[in-house]
Amino acid sequence: GYATATDLADYMVKKGLPFRDAHEVVAHAVKAAIAKGVDLSELSLDVLQGFNPKIEQDVYEDLSLRGSMNARNTLGGTAPAQVRAQIARHLARLA
């Protein structure tokens, strides 16, 4: 799927691209993935670098579902530590 498209945009911003440009890179990447019938994380590095040369091998960490979950390590986020904290808070409220 393309749930990690936001992660690709965030990755590009971390590489110094303005968000507007990062959004355009993501649009091209998603279109390429759709055309090939693959997930974003299955696009080759060569293909991704064709959209922007700042994309490096480490992008695949961000495009993995685990990387996407772990990136949201803020209150209410999807990182495992945050989910455990949310469960603990709710269990305490029920007690």
Secondary structure, 3 states (H helix, E strand, C coil): CCCCHHHHHHHHHHCCCCHHHHHHHHHHHHHHHHHHCCCHHHCCHHHHHHHCCCCCCCHHHHHCHHHHHHHCCCCCCCCHHHHHHHHHHHHHHHC
